[in-house]
């Protein structure tokens, strides 16, 4: 296994174990199979395990397995605070205590604000006293490092990075999201501040493996160097020195061993310009179903009506590339779970965005199309529910 350093000199395995997709049996986590995979990972040098309060059964399963095998001190546990469920400082304490009980530990090594959406959301948490609470936990050793996970555009990600002195962060990043989500710009900004970056969705939820279009599969098949699609995706990430850990939601022993083999053989800067060009051809093949040719550059922003234009188009495209669920999921994440809505329906048609778009996209027209597709009855109902919950 290879390792990269965090801010404090800890050696983190470049392959992290994502604990959201543990194998199931009869609708519940299969502890025996999960234990086998986790111990294979630990014995092979993986030391970073990422779970969350809202992953059903995950924290408890991880805690049980680590305790039973006496390996808690050999690994780093990363888990997450669902800030969207917190209304008071007492609520913080109660929820964190529950996480420690589930994990059967007295401390969390890496604690993330789960799906932090914008600076306004962080300011709400600060008003509840979270900064003081985190300082107390760090002083006692109950929390070692504090970070956040993020889905959204690069502009807001950079603002969140600048909102406090974070110890680390976690972003969605892969060769398809190079210029969307936090993107390469966000990755570089974090690196410039000395903030380690943990990568989630390296395979875009399996899209870059199981749901590749035939044209993309043929590009891989014809290339002179043979790797699996998953291996190419991981190698693209580990090629970059700004990437600290890449999470993989491994749910079979075969997957664990294959990913470990890749992680042990990669080198920073190993991808040639020819190989990078091949991956760009794969991106083009996948993007052939795109509805809007948006690169996520952000020149159209900020919108006077607070529309998240790049985020909307990314969700709109994903709807046609990967299905309705994933398109709606992305759209909810980038428009609804924020203090102020950034939905396409906010558009007033002023046209300011179109004057700055280097792709010359008819943004106003495309926002209307996206609104029709994404803001259906399910979205509108969820938006009303979120608005109602926010009042309490």
C-alpha positions as CSV (number, residue, x, y, z in Angstrom):
1,X,0.0,0.0,0.0
2,X,1.1,3.6,-0.6
3,X,0.5,6.5,1.7
4,X,0.2,10.3,1.5
5,X,0.4,12.7,4.4
6,X,-2.3,14.8,6.0
7,X,-1.7,18.2,7.6
8,X,-0.2,16.7,10.7
9,X,2.1,14.2,9.2
10,X,-0.2,11.1,9.5
11,X,0.3,8.6,6.8
12,X,-3.1,7.9,5.1
13,X,-3.5,5.0,2.7
14,X,-4.2,6.3,-0.8
15,X,-7.1,3.8,-1.0
16,X,-9.8,4.5,1.6
17,X,-12.6,2.1,2.4
18,X,-16.0,3.7,1.8
19,X,-18.5,2.1,4.3
20,X,-21.8,3.1,2.7
21,X,-22.2,0.0,0.6
22,X,-21.4,-2.9,2.9
23,X,-22.7,-6.3,1.5
24,X,-26.2,-7.1,2.5
25,X,-28.0,-10.3,3.5
26,X,-31.8,-10.4,3.9
27,X,-31.9,-6.6,3.9
28,X,-29.3,-6.2,6.6
29,X,-25.5,-5.8,6.6
30,X,-23.8,-9.2,6.3
31,X,-21.4,-8.9,9.2
32,X,-19.3,-12.0,8.4
33,X,-18.7,-11.0,4.7
34,X,-18.1,-7.4,5.7
35,X,-15.6,-8.5,8.4
36,X,-13.7,-10.5,5.8
37,X,-13.4,-7.6,3.4
38,X,-12.4,-5.1,6.2
39,X,-9.8,-7.4,7.6
40,X,-8.4,-8.1,4.0
41,X,-8.2,-4.3,3.6
42,X,-6.5,-3.7,7.0
43,X,-4.0,-6.5,6.5
44,X,-3.1,-5.0,3.1
45,X,-2.4,-1.6,4.6
46,X,-5.7,0.3,4.1
47,X,-6.1,2.5,7.2
48,X,-8.8,5.0,6.3
49,X,-12.4,4.0,6.8
50,X,-15.2,6.4,5.9
51,X,-18.7,6.0,7.4
52,X,-21.6,8.3,8.4
53,X,-24.4,8.7,10.9
54,X,-27.0,8.3,8.2
55,X,-25.6,5.1,6.5
56,X,-27.9,2.5,7.9
57,X,-26.1,0.1,10.2
58,X,-22.6,1.2,8.9
59,X,-21.2,2.9,12.0
60,X,-22.3,0.0,14.2
61,X,-21.0,-2.7,11.9
62,X,-17.6,-1.0,11.6
63,X,-17.3,-0.5,15.3
64,X,-18.2,-4.1,16.0
65,X,-15.7,-5.5,13.5
66,X,-12.8,-3.2,14.7
67,X,-13.4,-4.1,18.3
68,X,-13.8,-7.8,17.8
69,X,-10.5,-8.0,15.9
70,X,-8.6,-5.6,18.2
71,X,-7.6,-3.3,15.3
72,X,-9.1,0.1,16.3
73,X,-5.7,1.6,16.9
74,X,-4.5,0.5,13.5
75,X,-7.0,2.6,11.5
76,X,-8.4,6.1,11.2
77,X,-12.2,6.4,11.4
78,X,-13.9,9.2,9.5
79,X,-17.6,9.8,10.2
80,X,-20.0,12.6,9.7
81,X,-22.2,15.0,11.5
82,X,-25.7,15.3,9.8
83,X,-25.9,19.1,10.5
84,X,-29.2,19.2,8.8
85,X,-30.7,17.2,11.7
86,X,-29.2,19.5,14.4
87,X,-31.2,22.3,16.0
88,X,-29.4,22.9,19.3
89,X,-25.9,22.5,20.8
90,X,-27.4,19.8,23.1
91,X,-28.4,18.0,19.9
92,X,-24.8,18.0,18.8
93,X,-23.7,16.4,22.0
94,X,-26.4,13.8,21.9
95,X,-25.8,12.7,18.3
96,X,-22.0,12.6,18.7
97,X,-22.3,10.4,21.8
98,X,-24.5,8.0,19.8
99,X,-21.9,7.9,17.1
100,X,-19.1,7.0,19.6
101,X,-21.3,4.2,21.1
102,X,-22.0,2.8,17.6
103,X,-18.3,2.9,16.7
104,X,-17.3,1.5,20.1
105,X,-14.5,4.1,20.4
106,X,-13.7,7.2,22.5
107,X,-12.6,9.3,19.6
108,X,-13.2,10.0,15.9
109,X,-10.1,10.7,13.9
110,X,-11.7,12.6,11.0
111,X,-15.0,14.3,11.6
112,X,-16.9,15.8,8.7
113,X,-19.8,18.2,8.4
114,X,-21.9,16.0,6.1
115,X,-22.9,17.5,2.8
116,X,-22.2,21.1,3.8
117,X,-23.9,23.1,1.1
118,X,-23.0,26.7,1.5
119,X,-21.5,29.4,3.7
120,X,-25.0,30.4,5.0
121,X,-25.5,26.8,6.3
122,X,-22.1,26.9,8.1
123,X,-23.0,30.3,9.6
124,X,-26.3,28.8,10.9
125,X,-24.2,26.1,12.6
126,X,-21.8,28.6,14.0
127,X,-24.7,30.5,15.5
128,X,-25.6,27.3,17.3
129,X,-22.2,27.2,18.9
130,X,-20.5,24.5,16.8
131,X,-17.1,26.2,16.7
132,X,-16.9,26.2,20.5
133,X,-18.2,22.6,20.6
134,X,-15.6,21.4,18.1
135,X,-12.9,23.2,20.0
136,X,-13.9,21.4,23.1
137,X,-13.9,18.1,21.4
138,X,-10.5,18.7,19.8
139,X,-9.1,19.8,23.1
140,X,-10.3,16.6,24.8
141,X,-9.1,14.4,22.0
142,X,-12.6,13.1,21.2
143,X,-12.3,14.6,17.7
144,X,-8.9,14.8,16.1
145,X,-9.5,16.6,12.8
146,X,-12.5,18.5,11.4
147,X,-13.5,18.8,7.8
148,X,-16.6,18.7,5.5
149,X,-17.9,16.8,2.6
150,X,-19.4,18.7,-0.4
151,X,-21.5,18.4,-3.5
152,X,-21.9,21.5,-5.5
153,X,-20.0,24.0,-7.7
154,X,-16.4,25.1,-7.4
155,X,-17.3,28.7,-6.5
156,X,-19.2,27.8,-3.3
157,X,-16.6,25.1,-2.5
158,X,-13.8,27.6,-2.5
159,X,-15.9,30.0,-0.3
160,X,-16.4,27.2,2.2
161,X,-12.7,26.4,2.2
162,X,-12.0,30.0,3.2
163,X,-14.8,30.1,5.9
164,X,-12.6,28.5,8.5
165,X,-9.2,26.7,9.0
166,X,-10.4,23.2,8.0
167,X,-8.1,20.2,8.6
168,X,-9.3,18.3,5.5
169,X,-12.2,18.1,3.0
170,X,-14.0,15.6,0.9
171,X,-15.3,16.1,-2.7
172,X,-16.8,14.3,-5.6
173,X,-14.1,14.1,-8.3
174,X,-13.3,11.9,-11.2
175,X,-12.4,12.2,-14.9
176,X,-16.0,13.1,-15.7
177,X,-16.2,15.7,-13.0
178,X,-12.9,17.4,-13.7
179,X,-14.6,20.7,-14.3
180,X,-17.9,20.2,-12.5
181,X,-18.7,19.8,-8.8
182,X,-15.7,21.2,-6.8
183,X,-13.6,20.2,-9.8
184,X,-9.9,20.6,-10.5
185,X,-10.2,24.3,-9.5
186,X,-11.5,23.3,-6.0
187,X,-8.9,20.6,-5.7
188,X,-6.1,23.0,-6.5
189,X,-7.5,25.7,-4.1
190,X,-7.5,23.2,-1.3
191,X,-4.0,22.1,-2.1
192,X,-2.8,25.7,-2.1
193,X,-4.1,26.1,1.4
194,X,-2.4,22.9,2.6
195,X,-5.8,21.1,3.0
196,X,-5.8,17.4,2.3
197,X,-8.5,16.2,-0.1
198,X,-10.4,13.0,0.2
199,X,-12.1,11.9,-3.0
200,X,-15.6,10.3,-3.1
201,X,-17.4,9.0,-6.2
202,X,-14.2,8.1,-8.1
203,X,-16.4,5.8,-10.4
204,X,-19.4,8.2,-10.3
205,X,-21.5,5.6,-8.5
206,X,-20.5,2.9,-10.9
207,X,-21.2,4.9,-14.0
208,X,-17.6,4.8,-15.1
209,X,-17.6,1.0,-14.9
210,X,-21.0,-0.6,-15.2
211,X,-22.9,1.9,-17.3
212,X,-20.4,3.1,-19.9
213,X,-21.8,3.6,-23.4
214,X,-20.6,1.1,-26.0
215,X,-18.5,3.7,-27.7
216,X,-16.6,4.3,-24.5
217,X,-16.1,0.6,-23.9
218,X,-14.6,0.2,-27.3
219,X,-12.1,3.1,-26.7
220,X,-10.8,1.2,-23.7
221,X,-10.8,-2.1,-25.5
222,X,-8.8,-0.8,-28.5
223,X,-6.2,1.0,-26.4
224,X,-2.7,-0.5,-26.5
225,X,-2.4,-0.6,-22.6
226,X,-5.0,-2.7,-21.0
227,X,-6.6,-1.8,-17.7
228,X,-10.2,-2.2,-16.5
229,X,-12.4,0.9,-16.6
230,X,-12.1,1.1,-12.8
231,X,-8.3,0.9,-12.9
232,X,-8.2,3.7,-15.4
233,X,-10.4,5.9,-13.2
234,X,-8.3,5.3,-10.1
235,X,-5.0,5.8,-12.0
236,X,-6.3,9.1,-13.3
237,X,-6.9,10.3,-9.7
238,X,-3.8,8.9,-8.1
239,X,-1.7,10.5,-10.9
240,X,-2.4,13.8,-9.2
241,X,-0.3,14.8,-6.1
242,X,-3.2,17.0,-4.9
243,X,-5.3,13.9,-4.1
244,X,-4.7,12.5,-0.7
245,X,-7.2,9.5,-0.3
246,X,-9.6,8.0,-2.8
247,X,-12.6,6.3,-1.3
248,X,-14.1,3.1,-2.8
249,X,-17.4,1.7,-1.7
250,X,-16.1,-1.9,-1.9
251,X,-18.6,-4.6,-1.3
252,X,-16.9,-7.8,-2.5
253,X,-13.5,-9.4,-1.6
254,X,-12.7,-9.4,-5.3
255,X,-13.2,-5.6,-5.5
256,X,-11.1,-5.1,-2.4
257,X,-8.2,-7.1,-3.8
258,X,-8.4,-5.6,-7.2
259,X,-8.4,-2.0,-5.9
260,X,-5.5,-2.8,-3.5
261,X,-3.4,-4.2,-6.4
262,X,-4.0,-0.9,-8.3
263,X,-3.2,1.2,-5.3
264,X,0.1,-0.6,-4.8
265,X,1.3,-0.1,-8.4
266,X,0.5,3.6,-9.3
267,X,2.8,6.5,-9.3
268,X,2.3,10.3,-9.3
269,X,2.7,11.7,-12.8
270,X,2.7,8.3,-14.5
271,X,-0.1,9.0,-17.0
272,X,1.3,10.0,-20.4
273,X,-0.3,12.7,-22.5
274,X,-1.4,10.0,-24.9
275,X,-3.2,8.2,-22.1
276,X,-4.8,11.4,-20.9
277,X,-6.0,12.1,-24.5
278,X,-7.6,8.6,-24.6
279,X,-9.5,9.3,-21.4
280,X,-10.7,12.6,-22.9
281,X,-12.1,10.5,-25.8
282,X,-14.0,8.4,-23.3
283,X,-15.4,11.6,-21.7
284,X,-16.5,12.7,-25.1
285,X,-18.2,9.4,-25.8
286,X,-20.1,9.6,-22.5
287,X,-21.0,13.2,-23.1
288,X,-22.5,12.5,-26.4
289,X,-25.8,12.2,-24.6
290,X,-25.4,15.6,-22.9
291,X,-28.4,18.0,-23.2
292,X,-26.3,21.1,-22.5
293,X,-22.6,21.6,-23.5
294,X,-21.8,23.2,-20.2
295,X,-18.2,22.8,-19.0
296,X,-18.9,24.1,-15.5
297,X,-16.5,27.0,-15.9
298,X,-18.7,29.3,-13.9
299,X,-18.2,32.4,-16.0
300,X,-22.0,32.8,-16.0
301,X,-22.0,33.3,-12.2
302,X,-23.1,34.8,-10.0
303,X,-26.7,35.0,-11.1
304,X,-28.6,38.0,-9.8
305,X,-31.5,35.7,-8.9
306,X,-29.2,33.1,-7.2
307,X,-29.7,30.4,-9.8
308,X,-26.9,27.7,-9.6
309,X,-26.5,27.6,-13.4
310,X,-23.6,25.1,-13.7
311,X,-25.1,22.9,-11.0
312,X,-28.5,22.9,-12.8
313,X,-27.0,21.9,-16.1
314,X,-24.8,19.2,-14.5
315,X,-27.9,17.6,-13.0
316,X,-29.9,18.0,-16.2
317,X,-27.1,16.2,-18.1
318,X,-26.8,13.5,-15.5
319,X,-30.5,12.8,-15.9
320,X,-30.0,11.8,-19.5
321,X,-26.7,10.1,-18.9
322,X,-27.5,8.1,-15.8
323,X,-31.2,8.2,-15.3
324,X,-33.9,10.3,-13.6
325,X,-33.0,9.4,-10.1
326,X,-29.4,10.6,-10.3
327,X,-30.4,13.8,-12.1
328,X,-33.0,14.7,-9.4
329,X,-30.6,13.7,-6.7
330,X,-27.9,16.1,-8.0
331,X,-30.5,18.8,-8.5
332,X,-31.9,18.6,-5.0
333,X,-28.3,18.7,-3.6
334,X,-27.3,21.8,-5.6
335,X,-30.6,23.8,-5.4
336,X,-32.7,22.8,-2.4
337,X,-30.5,22.0,0.6
338,X,-29.4,25.5,1.0
339,X,-30.6,28.5,3.0
340,X,-31.7,30.2,-0.1
341,X,-33.0,28.3,-3.1
342,X,-30.8,28.2,-6.2
343,X,-33.4,26.6,-8.5
344,X,-33.8,27.2,-12.2
345,X,-37.3,28.5,-11.5
346,X,-35.7,31.6,-9.9
347,X,-34.5,32.8,-13.3
348,X,-35.9,36.2,-14.3
349,X,-34.6,36.0,-17.9
350,X,-32.3,39.0,-17.6
351,X,-29.7,37.4,-19.9
352,X,-26.6,38.6,-17.9
353,X,-25.3,35.0,-17.8
354,X,-25.3,34.6,-21.6
355,X,-23.1,37.6,-22.1
356,X,-20.3,35.8,-20.3
357,X,-20.7,32.2,-21.4
358,X,-17.6,31.1,-23.5
359,X,-19.7,28.2,-24.9
360,X,-22.4,30.6,-26.2
361,X,-25.1,28.5,-24.6
362,X,-28.6,29.9,-24.7
363,X,-28.8,29.7,-21.0
364,X,-32.2,31.1,-20.4
365,X,-33.8,28.7,-22.8
366,X,-31.9,25.7,-21.4
367,X,-32.8,26.7,-17.8
368,X,-36.5,26.5,-18.8
369,X,-35.9,23.1,-20.3
370,X,-34.1,21.9,-17.2
371,X,-36.9,23.3,-15.0
372,X,-39.5,21.3,-16.8
373,X,-37.5,18.1,-16.5
374,X,-36.2,18.5,-12.9
375,X,-38.8,20.5,-11.0
376,X,-41.7,18.0,-11.3
377,X,-44.2,17.2,-8.6
378,X,-41.7,15.2,-6.5
379,X,-39.2,18.1,-6.4
380,X,-41.9,20.6,-5.6
381,X,-43.3,18.4,-2.7
382,X,-39.8,17.9,-1.3
383,X,-39.1,21.7,-1.5
384,X,-42.2,22.5,0.5
385,X,-41.2,19.9,3.1
386,X,-37.6,21.3,3.4
387,X,-39.1,24.9,3.7
388,X,-41.5,23.7,6.4
389,X,-38.7,21.9,8.4
390,X,-36.4,24.9,8.2
391,X,-39.0,26.9,10.2
392,X,-38.4,24.8,13.3
